[in-house]
Amino acid sequence: MRKTAAVLGAVLGMIFGAGGSQAGSDATGLWRLADGKVTVRVASCGSALCGTVVGLKKPRDGKGRPRLDKENPDPALRARPVIGLTILKNMKAVGDGYWTGTIYNPDDGRSYSSRMKLQGADTMKVDGCVAAVFCRTLKFVRAD
């Protein structure tokens, strides 16, 4: 469960992005999960935002190999490194400083509905939800 939460956090982290201490509703940039396990870069993807994993606190497994997307339901994608994965997808603005979209969790190979909300210039809260009922909230802080 903790591993799944960490991966979900990483994905959610990607959703957050911003540069420096910007005010307003700009979520683009580099964000780190509050516990430091995952760093994501959030950028524009057409009319939405996307988040890509750019760093992990533990980028290698117990055997020294890069962490892979080994739980992906598509066997052809299981050899992809987690660093470089787009985990936040189609995050569309639904209000000032508020987006909804999808988060991919490489820990379990599943995608979840997501909501993210800026709380000031340097903090973002992200919810990852199953059936819009069972949600987990993660805190991200600006890393750039």
C-alpha positions in Angstrom: 0.0 0.0 0.0 2.8 2.4 0.8 4.6 1.6 -2.4 1.4 2.3 -4.3 0.9 5.6 -2.5 4.5 6.6 -3.3 4.0 5.9 -7.0 0.7 7.7 -7.0 2.5 10.5 -5.3 5.0 10.6 -8.0 2.4 10.7 -10.7 0.6 13.4 -8.9 3.8 15.3 -8.5 4.1 15.5 -12.2 0.8 17.1 -12.4 2.2 20.0 -10.4 4.5 22.2 -12.1 5.7 25.8 -11.7 8.7 27.9 -12.0 10.2 29.8 -9.1 7.8 31.6 -6.8 5.1 32.4 -9.3 1.8 33.6 -8.1 -1.5 32.9 -9.8 -2.5 29.6 -11.4 0.7 28.5 -13.2 1.3 24.9 -12.4 4.1 24.3 -14.9 7.6 23.6 -13.7 9.4 21.2 -11.3 7.6 19.7 -8.3 8.8 17.3 -5.6 6.6 15.1 -3.4 6.8 16.4 0.2 8.7 13.3 1.3 11.2 13.8 -1.5 10.5 10.4 -3.2 9.5 11.7 -6.6 10.2 14.8 -8.7 8.1 15.6 -11.7 8.2 18.3 -14.4 4.8 19.7 -15.4 4.5 21.3 -18.8 1.9 22.3 -21.3 0.6 19.5 -23.7 -1.6 21.3 -26.1 -4.5 22.7 -24.2 -3.8 20.7 -21.0 -0.9 19.9 -18.7 1.2 16.8 -18.5 3.7 15.6 -15.9 6.8 13.6 -16.4 8.9 11.8 -13.8 12.4 13.4 -13.8 13.8 12.1 -10.6 13.3 9.4 -7.9 14.9 9.4 -4.4 15.7 5.7 -5.1 16.1 5.5 -8.9 17.5 1.9 -8.7 16.1 -1.4 -7.4 17.8 -3.6 -4.9 20.0 -5.1 -7.7 21.2 -1.7 -8.9 19.0 -1.6 -12.0 16.8 1.4 -13.0 13.3 1.2 -11.6 11.0 0.0 -14.4 7.3 0.2 -15.2 7.1 -3.5 -14.5 3.4 -3.5 -13.4 2.2 -2.0 -16.7 -0.7 -4.1 -18.1 0.9 -4.0 -21.6 3.9 -6.4 -21.5 5.6 -4.5 -24.2 5.8 -1.4 -21.9 7.2 -3.1 -18.8 10.8 -2.5 -19.6 10.4 1.3 -19.6 12.2 3.2 -16.9 10.0 5.1 -14.4 12.2 8.1 -14.9 10.9 9.6 -18.1 7.3 8.3 -17.8 4.5 10.7 -18.4 2.3 10.0 -15.4 0.0 13.1 -15.4 -2.1 13.3 -18.5 -4.7 15.6 -20.0 -4.8 17.8 -16.9 -7.3 20.5 -17.9 -8.0 23.7 -16.1 -11.5 23.7 -14.5 -10.9 26.9 -12.4 -8.2 29.2 -11.3 -5.4 27.0 -9.9 -7.5 23.8 -10.3 -7.1 21.0 -12.9 -8.6 17.5 -13.5 -7.2 14.7 -15.5 -5.6 11.3 -15.2 -2.7 9.9 -13.2 -0.8 6.8 -14.1 0.7 4.8 -11.1 3.7 2.7 -12.2 3.5 0.8 -8.9 0.3 -0.9 -9.8 0.1 -0.2 -13.6 -3.2 1.6 -13.2 -4.5 5.0 -14.2 -6.7 7.0 -11.8 -8.9 10.2 -12.1 -7.1 13.1 -10.5 -7.7 16.6 -9.2 -4.9 19.0 -8.5 -5.1 22.4 -6.8 -2.4 25.1 -6.2 -2.3 26.3 -2.6 -0.2 29.4 -2.8 2.9 29.8 -5.1 4.9 26.8 -3.8 2.5 24.1 -2.7 0.1 21.9 -4.6 -2.3 19.3 -3.4 -3.2 16.4 -5.7 -6.0 13.8 -5.2 -5.8 10.5 -7.0 -9.2 8.8 -6.9 -10.8 5.4 -7.7 -14.5 5.8 -8.6 -14.4 9.4 -7.4 -15.0 8.1 -3.9 -11.8 6.5 -2.6 -9.2 9.3 -2.8 -5.7 9.9 -1.5 -4.3 13.5 -1.2 -0.6 14.1 -1.7 1.3 17.3 -1.1 3.9 18.6 -3.6 6.3 21.5 -3.2 8.1 23.6 -5.8 11.5 22.3 -6.6 12.6 25.1 -9.0 
